Amino acid sequence: MTSHFDKERIAHIQSRVEDYLYALGIQEDVRFTVGHASFTDTNCRIQLDVDVIRDGKVVSQEAEDWKRYAEKAGFGFGVGSTFEHHELGRCQIVGWSRRKRKFPVIVRQADTGKRYKMSVSALKMQLALAKPEEV
């Protein structure tokens, strides 16, 4: 075993950590998400998010923030609502990112599952074209 960290080794470690935490998450009714890693030759820091699963649904920080901030922005619907985007097609509201002031709205493309960030004004423009439906 080498005595330093490199990109490939960190990716391998992250993958193994995800595998171990998946089983623990099932037992504890939580979802672990292994995130960004930063490292030097001798140490590594890996982001780990833990979200509660309530009634079979993950209660993420983004979803909680949507409840807190979306109404103030003029949105009267919840996480999971869908709408038709003129370029992306069918999209679903995932949540709100407090860290991204210019692009706080997080949506997921229905076909691919890919996540996108949007500005409040961009979402309002899309909603003017089509009303969201509750999923």
N, C-alpha and C positions, 0 to 999 in steps of 0.2 A: 504494500500500500504506500502511495506517495505521501510525503509529509507537507504538502501544500494544496491549496485550492485552485482550481481552474474552472472555466465555464462548464465543461462537460461533467466534471465531478459534482458541481453544485446542482446541475440539472438532474443528475442521477439521485442525489440525496433528496431533492425536493420530491421527486417521483416516489421514492420509498416512504418518505414522511406522509405523503398523501395516502398511500396504500394503508399504512398503519392507522392513520387517523380516521379513515373511512369506517373501519370496523368499530372503533370507539364511538364515533358519531352516531352509528345505528343504536348502540347500547344506551347512549346518553340523550337521545333525541335532539342532537345538534348537528350542524353542518360545519365542517372545517374547510377553510379555503386557504391553501398555501399560496402566498403571493410572491411579490418581488423579493429578490435576494441581492444583497450587496456584499462584497467580500474583498479581502486582501489575501496575500499568500498564507497568512497564519490564522485568520478568523473569518467568520461568516455570520451575517444577520439575515434571517428569513422572516418575512411578514406572515403572520398567521391570523386569520379572521375566524371567529366562531359565532355562528348565528343559531338562534333557537328555532326549533321546528314546532309549530303550534298548529294543531288540527291538520296535519299533513302538509303544511306550507311553511317554507322558510321565511322567517321574519328577519330580514336583513336591515342593516343600518340605512341603506338607500331607501327601502320601503318605508321605514319609520320617518325618515326625513321628508319623503313625499307627503305623508300625512300632515307634517308640521308646516311645510312651506308652499305646497301647491295651491291651497286655497287662497293664500295671500297673493299669489301670482294670477289668480283668476280661473283656476281649474277646479271644476266641481265633480271630478271623477277620481277613481282610485287606481292603485297599482293593479295591473292586469287588464286594464282597459285597452282596447285595440282601435287602431285607426289606419286609414289608407294614406301612405306617403307617396308623393308623386314620383319619386325616384326609387325608393326602397321597397315599395309595395306594402303589404300588410305588416304593421309594427305593433308592438305591445309596450305599454308603459312599465318600466322596471323600477324606477325610483328617481331620487333627487340626490345630486352630489353637492354637498356644502362647500367643497374645496374648489369647485369649478364655477366661479361667479358668472362668467360669460356664457358657459354651456352647462347649466346645472341639470338639465333633463336627460335621463338615461332611458333609451328605448332599445328593444330587441327586435331584430328583423325576424318575422315569423318563419320564412323559408329556410334561412341559414342558421339562425340562432345567434348571429353576430350582434354585438352591442355597439350602439352609437350614442354620442352625446349631441344634444341640441340646445340651442338658445331658447328662452321662453318665447321670444317673438317668432322664431321659426316654427315652434309647435303651434302657436296661436294661428299662424298663417295656414298650416296644414289642417287644423281643426275647422277653419273657416270654409275649407273646401269639402270636408266630410266630418260628420259628427262621430265621436268615439262610441264604441259598443262595449258593454260590460262583458267580460269573458266568464 
